[in-house]
Every structure is written in structure tokens, then in C-alpha cells.
Amino acid sequence: MTRNDMQEERLDYLLDEFKEDSVQYKDLEVGNDPKEKRIALRSLMNIRVPRPMPEEVLRVQDEFLAEETKEKGIVSLEEIPTVAEAWGSSHPFADRISIWQGDITRLRVGAVVNAANSQMLGCFVPCHGCIDNAIHSAAGVQLRTECSHYMERKRIRYGSRYEEPTGQAMLTKGYNLPAEYVIHTVGPIVGGRLTDHLRSELESCYRSVLECCVEHRIRSVAFCCISTGEFHFPNDEAAKIAVETVTRFLTEQEGAFDRIIFNVFKDVDRELYEKELMA
């Protein structure tokens, strides 16, 4: 049996199991196209509330996602130039900072940063384009389960209406991601005018993530563009805050990191980070 055949077999098995698990969608009709099947499986994973799943299903899910990650291509630190290597940047920490454009779920680093919402359970919108959805989908359903356990502990302590505050950082395993860990942080939502308070909250996100890394001896981390996109923080202001906060932290704890990556997806963000780090 070829790798493609094995992956197709896993996909069919998982689709049947997740349909049955969902109850509501157990009679969902899906065509024979592998792409359509994959969309259906991801959708069922996205809408699934945290609850136990048979070990055999989790095993096959892990095999399936591991193969998908290989197909996308894992990117290691050695393949990502620093801004010193790429452009000869004169930034004081140019030998430890990188800009990388692409899918953050491909990165083999100590931790990737997830821009979470205050419920901290991932995105429940099927196949949504946010990074929260992408990370949970690539990691597997175990990630939502761990996040749920974290929130349950918080609600026992702080009450049933507890939501994760803006600007903190929470560490989980990476599960089927190439990254060892995921660090979740809730960024500020800009609903109107950008204020100094919102700027301070975004700075807290970056600093909390860096402090979390130091606490757990994580020496490489890839930041997403926290609070831009769905949370409407202006991209240029967000890039400026990100670079300034990282620079201050490295000045205070110079030997704490081997590499800090600013992961961008859009061209506009790549250009903004280049501008900040080449200034």
C-alpha cells in the first residue's frame, strides 16, 4: 500500500469516526473527492466540543496529521535566515531575530504563538481562516482538550463566567505540530479609536509570551501578528510594538533566546517588519 493509499484510508476512517462522534452530523454526506473529505473532517474537528475520544481514533488522527505536516513541509530554524544574514540589518539583535512568511504550523521551533480568544478553546467556525483555527486543526483535538482543562481549573477558582484576560500567556503542548509547545495569548480588540491602553495590552501579550518562554526554558519562539486581522489592531502599530517589546526584552535578558521569529502571512506585514528591523 502506498503512502497516499494509507492516508486515504486514514481519512475515510477518521471521517466516519468524527461523524459518529458528532451525533448531529452522523448522516453527513460527503463526496469522494479527497479535498472535500479533508474539508469535512476539519470542519467536524473544528466544531467538536472537548470530550473523551477513543485512543484508537486519536492514534489514527495523529498519524494522519503527521503525514499532512510532512506533505506541507517542515521548516527548521536552520532554514530561516536571521535579519543579519538576510539583509545585513544593524539591529542590535539582528543575529537572533528572523522574519518568515508562511504557514506557522510548519515551523519546528520551541513554541509557536497562538492569537486566542477569551474562551481559550480555539475557533469553532468550520475551516475559518484565523490562526487559532489553523493551529488547533494542525495540532489535533487534544489541544482543545488541554485548553478546556485549563479553563475548568480557572473557573473553579474564579467562577463559572471566567474568561481569559487580555495580555497573559498560557502554555500547552504542541501535539501534532512540529513545534514542541503552543503559547496562547488573548490580544486586544480594537473596536474604534486606537488608545494607549490598547497599545499597552498588546505589549503585555508579547512580554508575557517571552516571560513564559524564559520560565519554561524555551529558546526559540515564532510570533504571529497578534491582534491584527480579526481583532482590527492596525498592522503598522502592531509591528512597531512587537519589535520594540522584543528588543527591550532581549536587552534585559540577552542570553535567553537563540531565535525569535516574526511569522507573517501577508505581504504588508512582511514589509512592515522589514522596515522596523532595518531602521
C-alpha positions as CSV (number, residue, x, y, z in Angstrom):
1,M,0.0,0.0,0.0
2,T,1.4,3.4,-1.0
3,R,1.6,6.4,1.4
4,N,-1.3,8.0,-0.5
5,D,-3.4,4.9,-0.1
6,M,-2.7,4.8,3.6
7,Q,-3.5,8.4,4.0
8,E,-6.8,8.0,2.1
9,E,-7.7,5.0,4.3
10,R,-7.0,7.1,7.5
11,L,-9.1,9.9,6.1
12,D,-12.1,7.7,5.5
13,Y,-11.8,6.1,8.9
14,L,-11.5,9.4,10.7
15,L,-14.4,10.9,8.7
16,D,-16.6,8.0,9.8
17,E,-15.5,8.2,13.4
18,F,-15.9,12.0,13.7
19,K,-19.3,11.9,12.0
20,E,-20.4,9.3,14.5
21,D,-18.9,11.3,17.4
22,S,-20.7,14.4,16.4
23,V,-24.2,12.8,16.6
24,Q,-25.7,15.8,14.9
25,Y,-23.8,15.1,11.7
26,K,-23.6,11.3,11.7
27,D,-25.5,11.2,8.5
28,L,-23.5,13.9,6.7
29,E,-23.0,13.1,3.1
30,V,-19.5,13.7,1.7
31,G,-18.4,13.1,-1.9
32,N,-15.4,11.0,-3.0
33,D,-13.1,13.9,-3.7
34,P,-10.2,13.8,-1.1
35,K,-10.2,17.6,-0.8
36,E,-13.9,17.6,0.0
37,K,-13.3,14.8,2.6
38,R,-10.5,16.8,4.2
39,I,-12.6,19.9,4.5
40,A,-15.4,17.8,6.1
41,L,-13.0,16.3,8.6
42,R,-11.5,19.6,9.5
43,S,-15.0,21.1,9.9
44,L,-16.0,18.2,12.3
45,M,-12.8,18.7,14.3
46,N,-13.4,22.5,14.5
47,I,-17.0,22.2,15.8
48,R,-16.3,19.4,18.3
49,V,-16.6,20.3,22.0
50,P,-14.0,18.9,24.3
51,R,-14.8,15.4,25.5
52,P,-13.1,12.0,25.5
53,M,-12.2,10.3,22.2
54,P,-11.2,6.7,21.8
55,E,-7.4,6.1,21.9
56,E,-7.5,4.3,18.5
57,V,-9.2,7.3,16.9
58,L,-6.6,9.6,18.4
59,R,-3.8,7.4,17.2
60,V,-5.0,7.4,13.6
61,Q,-5.7,11.1,13.8
62,D,-2.1,11.7,14.9
63,E,-0.8,9.5,12.0
64,F,-2.9,11.4,9.6
65,L,-1.9,14.9,10.8
66,A,1.8,13.9,10.9
67,E,1.7,12.8,7.3
68,E,-0.1,16.0,6.3
69,T,2.6,18.0,8.1
70,K,5.3,16.1,6.1
71,E,3.4,16.9,2.9
72,K,3.3,20.6,3.7
73,G,7.0,20.6,4.6
74,I,8.5,21.1,8.0
75,V,10.7,24.2,8.3
76,S,13.5,24.2,10.8
77,L,15.4,27.1,12.3
78,E,18.4,26.3,10.2
79,E,16.4,27.1,7.0
80,I,15.3,30.5,8.2
81,P,17.9,33.3,7.9
82,T,18.3,35.9,10.6
83,V,17.7,39.5,9.5
84,A,21.5,39.9,9.8
85,E,22.1,37.1,7.3
86,A,19.2,38.1,5.0
87,W,19.7,41.9,4.8
88,G,22.7,42.8,6.9
89,S,20.4,44.5,9.5
90,S,22.2,46.7,12.0
91,H,19.5,45.9,14.7
92,P,21.3,45.1,18.0
93,F,19.8,41.6,18.0
94,A,19.8,41.0,14.2
95,D,21.6,37.7,14.7
96,R,18.7,36.3,16.8
97,I,15.7,37.7,15.0
98,S,14.1,36.4,11.8
99,I,11.1,37.3,9.6
100,W,9.5,34.3,8.0
101,Q,6.4,34.5,5.7
102,G,4.3,31.4,5.5
103,D,2.2,28.9,7.5
104,I,3.2,28.9,11.2
105,T,2.1,25.3,11.6
106,R,5.1,24.2,9.5
107,L,7.7,25.6,11.9
108,R,9.9,23.3,14.0
109,V,10.6,25.7,16.9
110,G,10.4,25.6,20.7
111,A,7.0,27.3,20.6
112,V,4.5,29.0,18.2
113,V,2.3,31.8,19.5
114,N,-1.5,31.4,19.0
115,A,-3.7,34.5,18.9
116,A,-6.5,33.1,21.0
117,N,-9.9,34.4,22.1
118,S,-11.0,34.8,25.7
119,Q,-12.8,31.4,25.7
120,M,-9.4,29.8,25.0
121,L,-10.9,26.8,23.3
122,G,-9.9,27.5,19.7
123,C,-12.1,28.6,16.8
124,F,-15.4,26.7,16.4
125,V,-16.2,28.2,12.9
126,P,-15.6,25.4,10.4
127,C,-12.4,26.0,8.3
128,H,-12.2,29.6,9.4
129,G,-9.1,31.5,8.2
130,C,-7.9,32.6,11.6
131,I,-4.6,31.4,13.1
132,D,-6.5,30.0,16.1
133,N,-8.3,27.6,13.7
134,A,-5.2,26.7,11.8
135,I,-3.2,25.8,14.9
136,H,-5.9,23.8,16.5
137,S,-6.6,22.0,13.2
138,A,-3.0,21.0,12.7
139,A,-2.4,20.1,16.4
140,G,-5.4,17.8,16.7
141,V,-8.3,17.6,19.1
142,Q,-6.0,17.0,22.1
143,L,-5.1,20.7,22.0
144,R,-8.7,21.8,22.7
145,T,-9.0,19.2,25.4
146,E,-5.9,20.6,27.2
147,C,-7.2,24.2,26.8
148,S,-10.5,23.1,28.3
149,H,-8.9,21.5,31.3
150,Y,-7.0,24.8,31.9
151,M,-10.3,26.8,31.7
152,E,-12.0,24.4,34.0
153,R,-9.4,24.9,36.6
154,K,-9.7,28.7,36.2
155,R,-13.5,28.6,36.6
156,I,-13.3,26.5,39.7
157,R,-11.0,29.3,41.1
158,Y,-12.6,32.4,39.7
159,G,-16.2,31.4,38.9
160,S,-18.2,29.9,36.1
161,R,-18.1,33.1,33.9
162,Y,-14.3,33.3,33.9
163,E,-12.7,34.4,30.6
164,E,-9.0,34.7,29.9
165,P,-7.8,38.3,30.4
166,T,-6.1,40.1,27.6
167,G,-2.3,40.2,27.7
168,Q,-1.5,36.9,29.5
169,A,0.2,33.8,28.2
170,M,-0.8,30.1,28.6
171,L,1.4,27.2,27.6
172,T,0.2,23.9,26.1
173,K,1.8,21.0,24.3
174,G,2.1,21.3,20.5
175,Y,0.7,17.7,19.9
176,N,0.9,17.2,16.1
177,L,2.6,20.5,15.3
178,P,6.3,20.4,14.6
179,A,6.6,23.0,17.4
180,E,7.0,21.5,20.9
181,Y,4.7,24.0,22.5
182,V,1.9,26.5,21.8
183,I,1.7,29.7,23.8
184,H,-1.8,31.1,23.7
185,T,-2.4,34.8,24.3
186,V,-5.5,36.9,24.0
187,G,-4.8,40.2,22.2
188,P,-6.7,43.4,22.5
189,I,-9.7,44.0,20.2
190,V,-9.8,47.5,18.5
191,G,-13.4,48.5,18.1
192,G,-12.8,52.2,17.4
193,R,-10.0,54.5,18.1
194,L,-6.6,53.1,18.9
195,T,-5.7,54.1,22.5
196,D,-2.6,53.9,24.7
197,H,-4.4,51.3,26.8
198,L,-4.8,49.0,23.8
199,R,-1.2,49.6,22.9
200,S,-0.2,48.6,26.4
201,E,-2.3,45.5,26.2
202,L,-0.6,44.3,23.0
203,E,2.8,45.0,24.6
204,S,1.7,42.8,27.5
205,C,0.9,39.9,25.1
206,Y,4.4,40.0,23.7
207,R,6.1,40.4,27.0
208,S,4.0,37.6,28.7
209,V,4.9,35.2,25.9
210,L,8.6,36.0,26.3
211,E,8.4,35.6,30.0
212,C,6.6,32.2,29.6
213,C,9.4,31.1,27.3
214,V,12.1,32.0,29.8
215,E,10.2,30.3,32.6
216,H,10.0,27.0,30.7
217,R,13.4,27.3,29.1
218,I,12.1,27.6,25.5
219,R,14.8,29.2,23.5
220,S,13.1,29.7,20.1
221,V,9.6,31.2,19.5
222,A,7.6,32.2,16.5
223,F,5.2,35.1,17.0
224,C,2.1,35.5,14.8
225,C,0.8,39.0,14.2
226,I,-1.2,39.2,17.4
227,S,-4.5,41.2,17.2
228,T,-4.3,42.2,13.6
229,G,-6.9,40.8,11.2
230,E,-10.0,39.7,13.1
231,F,-9.1,41.9,16.1
232,H,-8.5,45.0,13.9
233,F,-5.3,46.3,15.5
234,P,-3.5,48.5,12.9
235,N,-0.8,46.4,11.2
236,D,1.8,49.1,11.3
237,E,1.3,49.9,15.0
238,A,1.3,46.2,15.9
239,A,4.6,45.6,14.1
240,K,6.2,48.6,15.9
241,I,5.0,47.4,19.3
242,A,6.1,43.8,18.6
243,V,9.7,44.8,17.6
244,E,10.1,47.3,20.4
245,T,8.9,44.9,23.0
246,V,11.1,42.1,21.8
247,T,14.1,44.4,21.6
248,R,13.6,45.7,25.2
249,F,13.2,42.1,26.5
250,L,16.4,40.9,24.8
251,T,18.2,43.9,26.2
252,E,17.1,42.8,29.7
253,Q,17.7,39.1,29.1
254,E,20.2,38.9,26.3
255,G,21.1,35.3,26.6
256,A,17.6,33.9,27.0
257,F,16.9,33.2,23.3
258,D,18.6,31.6,20.3
259,R,15.9,32.8,17.9
260,I,12.8,34.9,17.8
261,I,10.8,34.7,14.6
262,F,8.2,37.2,13.5
263,N,5.9,35.0,11.4
264,V,3.9,36.9,8.8
265,F,1.3,35.7,6.3
266,K,0.5,38.8,4.3
267,D,3.0,40.9,2.2
268,V,2.0,44.0,4.0
269,D,3.1,42.6,7.3
270,R,6.4,41.3,5.9
271,E,7.2,44.8,4.6
272,L,6.3,46.4,7.9
273,Y,8.6,44.1,9.9
274,E,11.4,44.6,7.4
275,K,11.0,48.3,7.8
276,E,11.1,48.1,11.6
277,L,14.1,45.8,11.7
278,M,16.1,47.7,9.0
279,A,15.6,51.1,10.5
